[in-house]
Structures are given as structure tokens and as C-alpha cells.
Amino acid sequence: MPHQITIQPSGHRFTVEGDETLLDAALREGFALPYGCRNGACGACKGKVVSGQLDHGAYQASTLKDEEIAQGRALFCCAKPLSDMTIEVKEIGAARDITVKTLPCRVEKLEKRADDVMLVWIKLPANERLQFLAGQYIDFQLKDGKSRSYSLANPPHDDALLELHIRHVPGGLFTDQVFSTLKERDILRLKGPLGSFFIREDSDKPMIFVAGGTGFAPIKGMLEHAFAEHTDRELVLYWGVRSLKDLYMAELPRQWMAGHPNFSFIPVLSDPEPADRWQGRTGFVHQAVLADFDDLSGYQVYACGAPVMVDSARDAFIQTRGLPEDEFFADSFVYAADAETAA
Ligand code: FES
């Protein structure tokens, strides 16, 4: 039977269904409760039970002591409610609330989605999870002491595997490896989460997302997070690529449109091929936004892609459409082989 849970002090409410733990249900509904391992070992999810009954589940006795249980403490990654409950826990509100970790990880799955785009799923050790805000990125730490940055494309509530969209940069040491020798079960080392590209939840303004190429990755995570928390804010995604084959996941935003009346998707091709028989929008992606919106003064914009796209969008939206400067959020990356950093 479902149970209603109220979080203090925020007053947020969520429903625990079936066999879910309190943490699983909160994350599924888009509430960022703190966590580390998600298996009762680290204590990061510990909080207070204000009222209601629960089963503490399979926690480790060294992490939750008897006297803490007597004081009304629980590990929300293991605990399951037996009644409606009120719990007290500080929700993660900003990147500074999250501990940055350096961890080994294993390549779980590789899938080539376009000539130059590889989807890579990685798995952390069994007793580790990476808490992050949708849209943040990780650094892979390489043997030569350098690092490569990739945005997390999965939303936080779906974190059993971390999903990355890696674009091939010919001559780039790391991406050449990804497209040639990297295989399942290979071990890498990551540091994260990093970055301040995430949805500002303290606003009810409509949001425009502008993605260039694999800049779709963090925006995918942000939108899936927004859908999970049932936002009623208007969401518009513009995804710009060269030609049809570069829209490496176009079916997904089309599915989102079918299920979410507050979401719309506008693909924009800058250089469609004759074989594409493209009837849709063409040109640069930020110009498509300019063509559709005379006034952005009441909006937030989230942009991710090559620096030239992000810079052009920022300048044009602020200077010609009245977008407030502090309502433009961006993550940009470069494709140059020597600075091989990409969303
Ligand atoms: S004990 Fe580690 S997240 Fe719950």
C-alpha cells in the first residue's frame, strides 16, 4: 500500500510505492535527499523520523547504532515505511552540498549511436554511488595526469549506471581510445560531480534548453529529472546538429513530447543532406530560438554545446531579447584534440 511521506523542513511530499525505500521513492519523485552508498554502509543518508512507523531494513549495525534508532534516526536508503510518515533531512539544494569523490569505475556498456558519438555506461564499485545534480559532469583522470570532462546524461534517480555521450575527436588521445580499444569491463578513474550546470529549482519560470551535438547529454539528465519531479514549468528543447544522422537520440525527446504536454522539441539541422529530405527547421540552433521568441525576459535558458554556440546564444538572448543575465546558464566544451573536453 502506498505511503505519503512529508519532508521537514521543506514541506515537500512524496509517495512510497510497493517495496521502495524512502530514498528510492524520494529520488524517483525528484527530491535530492543526501546519499553515498545506497546500501546501508556509509551513513550519508541518515535522518530523523519525526512521526510514523518504519522497517529499518538491511542496514549495517556499525552505521546505525541502537542508541541512534532509539533517538529516532534511520538510514533512508534501507528504511521502508509501514505508515504515512514525516521525516527530517536536509535536501541537497546546491552543488556545494555534495562531496566530490575520486573513484574507480568500470565500463559496463558501449553503444555507437552515430559515426562520431559513443554512448558509454559506467558502473561504480558495489558500495558506492555518485550523488549529483542533473546536468553536472565528471572528469576521467588519465594516466598522463590530464583529465577529460563528460556530462552525466542520466538523471540522479536513475544512477545504477552513469551514462555519458562521448563525441569522437580525431587525434584526441582519450576519444581515439573510446572509439578503438575501450571495451566492457575496462577500469577508469573518475572525479565528480563537478560543475554548476543544473536546474535552478527556486524559480517557476519557463525553461528553454539549447543543445548543440552531444551537449544534449546533460540536458537529457535535466529534463528527465524535471519530468520525475512532475514540474509544471513549460520546457522547450532546441537540439542543433549538422544533419539527420547526428540526431543520435531523436526518438527520446519525441517520446517525451507524447507523455508531457508542457514539453516541446524542436530539432534544428545546420547542414542537412539531400538524402535527409528534411522538412524541419534549419540554420544555427540559437537563431531558431531568436526566430520563435521576441521576448525572453520571463524565461530561463540552459545551453550546452560548443563555445561559439553558447557565446552567440548568450549575447543574442541578453542583448536582443531581454533575457536577464543571471537567467542564462551554460556549459560549453571544445572539440580541439589538444583540449579534448566534451559534453
Ligand atoms: S548508508 Fe550510505 S546511502 Fe545510506
Boltz pocket constraint, residues with backbone or C-beta under 6 A from the ligand:
constraints:
  - pocket:
      binder: B
      contacts: [[A, 34], [A, 35], [A, 36], [A, 37], [A, 38], [A, 39], [A, 40], [A, 41], [A, 42], [A, 43], [A, 44], [A, 45], [A, 46], [A, 63], [A, 75], [A, 76], [A, 77], [A, 78]]
      max_distance: 6.0
